[in-house]
Amino acid sequence: MSALTSSIPTFDHDEIIQSHPIATLLIDKGGVILFVNAAAEQLCNIGRAAMVGRVVYDVIGMDRSYRQRMNDPATSALFAHRAEISLGGRKSAFVDMQMAPYGRSGHRILTLVPSQSDAELMGGAIGRSGRAAGAAASMLAHEIKNPLAGIKGAAQLLARKTDASGERFTTLICAEVDRITTLIDQMEHFSRGQPIACAPLNLYQPIHQAIETARARQFPGIRFAEDFDPSLPLVHGNHDAVVQILLNLITNGCEALGGRDDGVVRVATAFRHGLSIDNGDGRGRIALPIEVSVSDNGPGVPADIRGDLFDPFVTTKREGRGLGLALVAKLARDMGGTVQHMRDGEWTRFRVHLPAVPKKGRGE
């Protein structure tokens, strides 16, 4: 063995496959799933434990011709461009699907790559929609700032006369007014393409502020649930932008429940290995391991608008303006992240993915 060969490090191949950004599944000759990587869990919105041991087409809905070929031990290879499949009970998606033989036991590797239009949707690319939302918000900025100043002044006057229990709410009002004013200042620059200022951020600070603000609105019959990963690293993001994203999503969830007495809005965080996107800004693929999700057990989004959910002026609310989710998508994208919507069983789930602070910057 040469010195050059002996210096090549060994690799953990399981870890490489697990971190690979393409959804990858290992199936046996009968189509039973033996292994899935994190990207496959992400794409299908189903955990590994719920996938392994099941027949692949019971997890991923697909055309009968594909099911027959995957169930045929004699079929070891398959390639389909823009194949229509169904993931986790959601609406159809189009993927480039490839199957190749693995080993000598009849096992096969199946990969699923979202086709371009779906990849853009998953990556949070909103194009003209984001620009339209920013322009609309910019036009409203002046009209919003004036009453905000009056609200803050009134809250400060009340704070001088209230007791300790009331001071909690006046402090919250002032903090929210300051946050919204700062957000409006930022949004006035959105249409000119100026980026959001991002810095190392403890995600739980904006999460708790958003939840506290939503609680103060006293939605009847709503229970808030939290499921947090305590070991998350710092996020590379903007505090006010994250608060606005979460507050919009939490408020939407509360309003979707319509006052029912068993309504639950759940906020959760998780670390997701292997998820990355290319925003088309020349930086290549960016890892987005930090996930914060907002879920509710309401009726869900009507099927006919799911594909346009993050476009401005798309809404199911009678009095809605349809700018909330467009702003959520734009803020997430401007921080280098993405937002996704899915129907997961009885839950409507919005998942926001953000970059972590690079290791060299975590101690700064």
TARABEL-V839515 format. One line per field, one symbol per residue. ss: DSSP state (~ for helix, > for strand, _ for the rest). A space follows every 10 residues. Layout:
ss = ???
This chain:
ss = __~~~~____ __~~~~~~~_ __>>>>>___ _>>>>>_~~~ ~~~~___~~~ ~___>~~~~> >>_~~~~~~~ _______>>> >>>>>>>___ _>>>>>>>>> >>____>>>> >>>>_~~~~~ ~~____~~~~ ~~~~~~~~~~ ~~~~~~~~~~ ~~~~~~~~~_ ___~~~~~~~ ~~~~~~~~~~ ~~~~~~~~~~ ________>> >_~~~~~~~~ ~~~~~~____ _>>>>>>___ ____>>>_~~ ~~~~~~~~~~ ~~~~~~____ __>>>>>>>> >____>>>__ ____>>>__> >>>>>>____ __~~~~~~__ __________ ___~~~~~~~ ~~~~___>>> >>>>__>>>> >>>>_>__~~ ~___
